[in-house]
Amino acid sequence: MTETTLPDADRSPLRIANFRAYWFSRLSMTLAQYAMMLIIGWQTYNIARDGGMGVGAASGQLALIGLLQFVPLFLLTPFSGWAADHFDRRNIARLTVLAQLGCAATLAWLTTSDNLTLPTLFSVAVVLGIVRAFNGPALSALAPNLVPKSILPNAIALSSIAWQVGMIVGPAIGGYTYAIFPALPYFVALGLFACSLIALSFIGRVPQPPREANRRPIHQMVEGLRYVVRNKMVLGAITLDLFAVFLAGATALFPVYARDILEVGETGLAQLAMAPAVGAALTALWFSFRPLKTNVGPKMLLAVAVFGLATIIFGLSQSMPLSLAMLFIVGAADMFSVYIRQSLIQLHTPDDKRGRVSSVSLLTISASNEFGDFFSGSLAFLVGPVLAVVGGGVGAIVTVALWAKIFPVLRTTRTFDPPEELLDTPPEQKLQEQMP
């Protein structure tokens, strides 16, 4: 497919060659990422516990892993968003996958030779934070260039399926292969990153937004942030996820629950990590066939409230089946919210700003995930893991109530349709937005 070929708007996104390559690359990369990150957390907690640390102090090491991933991402995100709008997004994605491949190879070697230490794991966490700063905006901004606008919500749902399948199967790969041989998850991740890199090489040329002449990069970076602040829809959707998941993030404490609360070992750890991903994947699959069309704002708020309630019940549970059921609901509710939020952000943002707006969105996601891991681990150090998880769930519900009042547009938004000013674009820009 050439750069000027327009795909049929009625076709499935997976019938477009560029999107197929993108989808397979994201699937392979996500499988590798979640297999690797699960074992990094497990090894960090076990090294700390076996070294004589108590549950609280070892939870603090998990908090540090989250912090070390967040700091470089926080510092580099403004630059990575600008880069996604000014350089070939495919090349940025390829370089980041190559760096992750190197991390997997390093951890495989050190685990095999029994030379893995906490400082090494912390160093890899920093590298992964740098990589994610550039990987996320490039891939998020690339997806809308691969399909016509009319099927973009379907493409987002399918892309989310790749992500969620990776979140399901990735931890299974990590936990079960670790039980066979501790270094095996990293060797598998290495092969998956290689597959992702190959798939990215099959994506043909895609339209790149025209560069803004005579504008300093720093001004362009700030402009992306200003757009988010001025667009109350985008700002409300992004910050709702930021605070809700930041407060209610229980994933960092899965090693604590697997070893010391539920006592289910590494295979149980894999199941805990898989449960929310299963719920999310089934939700994304449903939306890929039955896209949401009405009352999108109120439904997003309700989904986040359900997310918080299920987190509270998980935190109090001492039963593995109940814990898995609540985590399934956590994942389904989170995916419901993610689907609506990402569709609104992509469709309410001009293409020439998508990279920068995506970088801001990624920063908030990272703040809610990696920095949320730091918050959860630190809180577990202070008050214990159960109170940390339960308190976070309560915080997510309170956030929904506050955001419904602060951002009334979230309560009143009924459809994904962008505002009129985004539709009144020059003919040449409309053509670029329709290119595959």
C-alpha positions as CSV (number, residue, x, y, z in Angstrom):
1,M,0.0,0.0,0.0
2,T,1.4,3.3,-1.0
3,E,1.2,6.5,1.1
4,T,-1.5,7.9,-1.1
5,T,-3.7,4.9,-1.2
6,L,-7.0,5.5,0.7
7,P,-8.4,2.4,2.4
8,D,-12.1,1.7,2.3
9,A,-13.8,3.1,5.4
10,D,-16.0,0.1,5.7
11,R,-13.2,-2.4,5.9
12,S,-12.0,-3.9,9.2
13,P,-8.8,-2.3,10.5
14,L,-7.1,-5.7,10.3
15,R,-7.7,-5.8,6.6
16,I,-5.3,-2.9,6.2
17,A,-1.7,-4.2,5.9
18,N,-0.1,-1.4,7.8
19,F,-2.4,-1.8,10.8
20,R,-1.9,-5.6,10.8
21,A,1.8,-5.2,11.1
22,Y,1.3,-2.5,13.8
23,W,-1.1,-4.8,15.7
24,F,1.2,-7.8,15.6
25,S,4.2,-5.7,16.7
26,R,2.2,-4.3,19.7
27,L,1.0,-7.7,20.7
28,S,4.6,-9.2,20.6
29,M,6.0,-6.3,22.5
30,T,3.3,-6.3,25.2
31,L,3.7,-10.0,25.7
32,A,7.4,-9.5,26.3
33,Q,7.0,-6.4,28.5
34,Y,4.5,-8.0,30.9
35,A,6.4,-11.3,31.1
36,M,9.6,-9.4,31.9
37,M,8.1,-6.8,34.3
38,L,6.2,-9.5,36.4
39,I,9.5,-11.3,37.0
40,I,11.4,-8.1,37.7
41,G,9.0,-7.4,40.5
42,W,9.0,-11.0,41.7
43,Q,12.8,-11.1,41.8
44,T,13.0,-7.7,43.5
45,Y,10.7,-8.8,46.3
46,N,12.3,-12.2,46.7
47,I,15.8,-10.8,46.8
48,A,14.7,-8.3,49.4
49,R,12.9,-10.9,51.5
50,D,15.6,-13.5,51.3
51,G,18.1,-10.8,52.2
52,G,16.4,-10.4,55.6
53,M,13.9,-7.5,54.9
54,G,10.4,-7.7,56.4
55,V,7.2,-7.4,54.3
56,G,7.1,-3.6,54.7
57,A,10.7,-3.0,53.7
58,A,10.5,-5.4,50.8
59,S,7.3,-3.6,49.6
60,G,9.4,-0.4,49.7
61,Q,11.8,-2.0,47.1
62,L,8.8,-2.5,44.8
63,A,8.0,1.1,45.4
64,L,11.5,2.1,44.3
65,I,11.1,0.1,41.1
66,G,8.0,2.1,40.2
67,L,9.7,5.4,41.1
68,L,12.8,4.6,38.9
69,Q,10.6,3.9,35.9
70,F,8.5,7.1,36.4
71,V,11.2,9.7,36.9
72,P,12.9,9.4,33.5
73,L,9.5,9.1,31.8
74,F,8.4,12.3,33.6
75,L,11.5,14.2,32.6
76,L,11.5,13.0,29.0
77,T,7.9,13.0,28.0
78,P,7.7,16.6,26.7
79,F,10.6,15.8,24.4
80,S,9.3,12.4,23.3
81,G,5.9,13.9,22.4
82,W,7.7,16.6,20.3
83,A,9.8,13.9,18.7
84,A,6.7,11.8,17.7
85,D,5.4,14.9,15.9
86,H,8.6,15.7,14.1
87,F,10.4,12.4,13.3
88,D,9.3,9.1,11.7
89,R,7.2,7.5,14.3
90,R,8.1,4.0,13.0
91,N,11.8,4.6,13.6
92,I,11.2,5.8,17.1
93,A,9.2,2.7,17.8
94,R,11.9,0.4,16.3
95,L,14.7,2.0,18.5
96,T,12.7,1.6,21.7
97,V,11.9,-2.1,20.9
98,L,15.6,-2.7,20.3
99,A,16.5,-1.1,23.6
100,Q,14.0,-3.4,25.4
101,L,15.5,-6.4,23.6
102,G,18.9,-5.4,25.1
103,C,17.3,-5.3,28.6
104,A,15.9,-8.7,28.2
105,A,19.2,-10.1,27.0
106,T,21.0,-8.6,30.0
107,L,18.6,-9.9,32.6
108,A,18.6,-13.4,31.0
109,W,22.4,-13.5,31.2
110,L,22.6,-12.2,34.8
111,T,19.8,-14.5,36.0
112,T,21.5,-17.5,34.4
113,S,24.8,-16.7,35.9
114,D,23.2,-16.1,39.3
115,N,24.6,-12.6,39.5
116,L,21.4,-10.6,39.6
117,T,21.3,-7.9,42.3
118,L,18.8,-5.2,43.4
119,P,21.0,-2.4,41.9
120,T,21.0,-4.2,38.5
121,L,17.2,-4.5,38.6
122,F,16.9,-0.8,39.5
123,S,19.2,0.1,36.6
124,V,17.1,-1.8,34.2
125,A,14.0,-0.1,35.6
126,V,15.5,3.3,34.7
127,V,16.3,2.2,31.1
128,L,12.7,0.9,30.7
129,G,11.4,4.2,31.9
130,I,13.4,6.0,29.3
131,V,12.3,3.6,26.6
132,R,8.6,3.9,27.5
133,A,8.8,7.7,27.4
134,F,9.5,7.5,23.6
135,N,7.7,4.3,22.8
136,G,4.2,5.3,24.0
137,P,3.7,8.6,22.2
138,A,5.2,7.3,18.9
139,L,2.9,4.2,18.8
140,S,-0.2,6.1,20.0
141,A,0.3,8.9,17.4
142,L,1.0,6.3,14.7
143,A,-2.2,4.3,15.0
144,P,-4.6,7.1,13.7
145,N,-2.4,7.4,10.6
146,L,-3.0,3.8,9.7
147,V,-6.8,3.7,9.4
148,P,-9.5,6.2,8.3
149,K,-11.2,8.2,11.0
150,S,-14.5,6.4,10.5
151,I,-13.1,3.1,11.9
152,L,-10.6,4.6,14.4
153,P,-12.6,3.6,17.5
154,N,-12.6,0.0,16.1
155,A,-8.9,0.2,15.6
156,I,-8.4,1.5,19.1
157,A,-10.4,-1.4,20.5
158,L,-8.4,-3.9,18.4
159,S,-5.2,-2.3,19.5
160,S,-6.4,-2.5,23.1
161,I,-7.0,-6.2,22.5
162,A,-3.4,-6.7,21.5
163,W,-2.4,-4.9,24.7
164,Q,-4.8,-6.8,26.9
165,V,-3.9,-10.2,25.4
166,G,-0.3,-9.3,26.1
167,M,-1.3,-8.5,29.7
168,I,-3.0,-11.9,30.0
169,V,-0.5,-14.2,28.3
170,G,2.6,-12.2,29.3
171,P,2.3,-12.8,33.0
172,A,1.4,-16.5,32.3
173,I,4.6,-16.7,30.2
174,G,6.6,-15.0,33.0
175,G,5.2,-17.0,36.0
176,Y,5.1,-20.4,34.5
177,T,8.4,-20.3,32.6
178,Y,10.1,-18.9,35.7
179,A,8.9,-22.0,37.6
180,I,10.7,-24.1,35.0
181,F,13.9,-22.1,34.9
182,P,14.3,-18.6,36.4
183,A,16.0,-17.1,33.3
184,L,13.6,-18.6,30.8
185,P,11.1,-15.7,30.9
186,Y,13.8,-13.3,29.7
187,F,14.8,-15.5,26.9
188,V,11.2,-15.7,25.7
189,A,10.9,-12.0,26.0
190,L,14.0,-11.5,23.9
191,G,12.5,-13.6,21.1
192,L,9.2,-11.7,21.3
193,F,10.9,-8.3,21.1
194,A,12.7,-9.6,18.0
195,C,9.3,-10.5,16.5
196,S,8.0,-7.0,17.3
197,L,11.0,-5.4,15.7
198,I,10.5,-7.4,12.5
199,A,6.8,-6.5,12.3
200,L,7.5,-2.8,12.6
201,S,9.8,-3.1,9.6
202,F,6.7,-4.1,7.5
203,I,4.8,-0.9,8.1
204,G,5.0,1.2,5.0
205,R,5.3,5.0,4.8
206,V,2.6,6.8,6.7
207,P,1.7,10.6,6.6
208,Q,3.7,12.7,9.0
209,P,2.1,16.0,10.2
210,P,3.7,19.0,8.5
211,R,6.5,20.5,10.6
212,E,5.9,23.9,12.0
213,A,8.5,26.2,10.5
214,N,10.3,28.8,12.6
215,R,9.0,27.5,15.9
216,R,11.3,26.6,18.7
217,P,10.9,23.0,19.9
218,I,10.3,24.1,23.5
219,H,7.4,26.3,22.3
220,Q,5.9,23.4,20.4
221,M,6.2,21.2,23.4
222,V,4.5,23.7,25.6
223,E,1.7,24.2,23.0
224,G,0.8,20.5,23.3
225,L,0.4,20.9,27.1
226,R,-1.6,24.1,26.6
227,Y,-4.0,22.3,24.3
228,V,-4.6,19.7,26.9
229,V,-5.2,22.3,29.6
230,R,-7.6,24.3,27.4
231,N,-9.6,21.3,26.2
232,K,-11.7,20.5,29.2
233,M,-12.8,17.2,27.7
234,V,-9.3,16.0,27.1
235,L,-8.1,17.4,30.5
236,G,-10.9,15.8,32.4
237,A,-10.5,12.4,30.8
238,I,-6.8,12.3,31.3
239,T,-6.7,13.5,34.9
240,L,-9.6,11.2,35.9
241,D,-7.5,8.2,35.0
242,L,-4.4,9.8,36.6
243,F,-5.9,10.1,40.1
244,A,-8.1,7.1,40.1
245,V,-5.5,4.6,39.1
246,F,-2.8,6.4,41.0
247,L,-4.7,5.9,44.2
248,A,-6.1,2.4,43.5
249,G,-3.2,0.8,41.9
250,A,-2.8,-2.7,43.5
251,T,-0.6,-4.3,40.8
252,A,2.7,-3.3,42.5
253,L,1.7,-5.3,45.5
254,F,0.9,-8.6,43.7
255,P,4.2,-10.1,44.8
256,V,3.3,-9.3,48.4
257,Y,-0.2,-10.9,48.1
258,A,1.2,-13.9,46.2
259,R,4.0,-14.7,48.7
260,D,2.7,-13.4,52.1
261,I,-1.1,-13.0,52.1
262,L,-2.6,-15.5,49.7
263,E,0.5,-17.7,49.7
264,V,0.2,-18.9,46.1
265,G,3.8,-18.6,44.8
266,E,4.9,-17.6,41.4
267,T,2.2,-19.4,39.5
268,G,-0.4,-17.7,41.7
269,L,1.4,-14.4,41.0
270,A,0.9,-15.1,37.3
271,Q,-2.8,-15.7,37.9
272,L,-3.2,-12.5,39.9
273,A,-1.6,-10.5,37.1
274,M,-3.7,-12.3,34.4
275,A,-7.1,-11.8,36.0
276,P,-7.5,-8.0,35.4
277,A,-6.1,-8.5,31.9
278,V,-8.7,-11.2,31.1
279,G,-11.5,-8.9,32.1
280,A,-10.0,-6.0,30.1
281,A,-9.4,-8.1,27.0
282,L,-13.0,-9.4,27.0
283,T,-14.3,-5.9,27.3
284,A,-12.0,-4.7,24.5
285,L,-13.2,-7.6,22.3
286,W,-16.8,-6.7,23.0
287,F,-16.1,-3.0,21.9
288,S,-14.3,-4.1,18.8
289,F,-17.6,-5.7,17.6
290,R,-20.1,-3.4,19.4
291,P,-18.6,0.0,19.6
292,L,-20.0,2.3,22.3
293,K,-22.0,5.1,20.9
294,T,-24.2,6.8,23.6
295,N,-23.7,8.3,27.0
296,V,-20.0,7.9,26.8
297,G,-19.1,10.4,29.5
298,P,-21.4,9.1,32.3
299,K,-20.5,5.5,31.5
300,M,-16.8,6.4,31.9
301,L,-17.4,7.9,35.3
302,L,-19.4,4.8,36.4
303,A,-16.7,2.4,35.2
304,V,-14.1,4.2,37.3
305,A,-16.3,3.9,40.4
306,V,-16.7,0.2,39.8
307,F,-13.0,-0.1,39.4
308,G,-12.5,1.5,42.9
309,L,-15.2,-0.7,44.5
310,A,-13.7,-4.0,43.1
311,T,-10.2,-2.8,44.3
312,I,-11.5,-2.4,47.9
313,I,-13.0,-6.0,47.9
314,F,-9.7,-7.4,46.5
315,G,-7.7,-5.7,49.2
316,L,-9.8,-7.3,52.0
317,S,-10.0,-10.7,50.4
318,Q,-8.0,-13.7,51.7
319,S,-9.6,-16.1,49.2
320,M,-7.8,-16.7,45.9
321,P,-11.1,-17.3,43.9
322,L,-12.6,-14.0,45.3
323,S,-9.4,-12.1,44.7
324,L,-9.3,-13.3,41.0
325,A,-13.0,-12.4,40.5
326,M,-12.5,-8.9,41.9
327,L,-9.4,-8.4,39.7
328,F,-11.3,-9.5,36.7
329,I,-13.9,-6.8,37.4
330,V,-11.1,-4.3,38.0
331,G,-9.7,-5.0,34.5
332,A,-13.0,-4.9,32.8
333,A,-14.0,-1.6,34.4
334,D,-10.6,-0.1,33.6
335,M,-10.8,-1.2,30.0
336,F,-14.3,0.3,29.7
337,S,-12.8,3.6,30.9
338,V,-9.7,3.4,28.8
339,Y,-11.7,2.7,25.6
340,I,-13.8,5.8,26.1
341,R,-10.9,8.0,27.2
342,Q,-8.6,7.1,24.3
343,S,-11.4,7.5,21.7
344,L,-12.3,10.9,23.1
345,I,-8.6,12.0,23.2
346,Q,-7.8,10.8,19.7
347,L,-10.9,12.2,18.1
348,H,-10.8,15.5,19.9
349,T,-7.2,16.2,19.0
350,P,-5.8,17.6,15.7
351,D,-3.3,15.2,14.0
352,D,-0.5,17.8,14.2
353,K,-0.8,17.7,18.0
354,R,-1.5,14.0,18.5
355,G,2.1,13.1,19.4
356,R,2.4,15.8,22.0
357,V,-1.1,15.2,23.5
358,S,-0.4,11.4,23.5
359,S,2.8,12.1,25.4
360,V,0.8,14.1,28.0
361,S,-1.7,11.2,28.2
362,L,1.2,8.7,28.5
363,L,2.7,10.8,31.3
364,T,-0.5,10.7,33.3
365,I,-0.8,7.0,32.6
366,S,2.7,6.5,33.8
367,A,2.1,8.7,36.8
368,S,-0.9,6.6,37.7
369,N,0.9,3.3,37.0
370,E,4.7,3.6,37.8
371,F,4.4,6.5,40.3
372,G,1.2,4.8,41.6
373,D,3.3,1.7,42.2
374,F,5.7,3.9,44.2
375,F,2.8,5.4,46.2
376,S,1.2,2.0,46.8
377,G,4.5,0.4,47.9
378,S,5.3,3.4,50.1
379,L,1.9,3.3,51.7
380,A,2.2,-0.5,52.3
381,F,5.5,0.2,54.0
382,L,3.7,2.7,56.3
383,V,0.3,1.1,57.0
384,G,0.6,-2.4,55.5
385,P,-0.5,-3.8,52.1
386,V,-4.2,-4.4,52.9
387,L,-4.9,-0.9,54.2
388,A,-2.9,0.5,51.2
389,V,-5.1,-1.2,48.7
390,V,-8.4,-0.6,50.4
391,G,-7.6,3.1,51.0
392,G,-6.7,3.4,47.3
393,G,-10.0,2.0,46.2
394,V,-11.9,4.5,48.4
395,G,-9.8,7.3,46.9
396,A,-10.8,6.2,43.4
397,I,-14.5,6.5,44.2
398,V,-14.0,9.9,45.8
399,T,-12.1,11.0,42.7
400,V,-15.1,10.1,40.5
401,A,-17.4,12.2,42.6
402,L,-15.1,15.2,42.5
403,W,-14.4,15.0,38.8
404,A,-18.1,14.7,37.9
405,K,-18.4,18.1,39.7
406,I,-15.2,19.8,38.5
407,F,-15.6,18.7,34.9
408,P,-19.3,18.7,34.1
409,V,-18.5,18.0,30.4
410,L,-17.7,14.4,31.4
411,R,-21.3,14.1,32.7
412,T,-22.8,15.6,29.6
413,T,-20.8,14.1,26.8
414,R,-23.1,11.7,24.9
415,T,-21.1,10.7,21.8
416,F,-17.5,10.5,20.5
417,D,-18.2,13.2,17.9
418,P,-15.4,15.9,17.9
419,P,-16.3,19.6,18.0
420,E,-17.0,21.5,14.8
421,E,-13.7,23.3,14.9
422,L,-11.8,20.1,14.5
423,L,-14.0,19.2,11.5
424,D,-13.3,22.5,9.7
425,T,-9.9,21.6,8.4
426,P,-8.2,22.5,5.1
427,P,-8.8,19.9,2.3
428,E,-5.1,18.9,2.2
429,Q,-5.2,18.2,5.9
430,K,-8.4,16.2,5.5
431,L,-6.6,14.1,2.9
432,Q,-3.7,13.5,5.2
433,E,-6.0,12.4,8.0
434,Q,-7.6,9.8,5.7
435,M,-4.3,8.3,4.5
436,P,-3.5,4.7,5.7
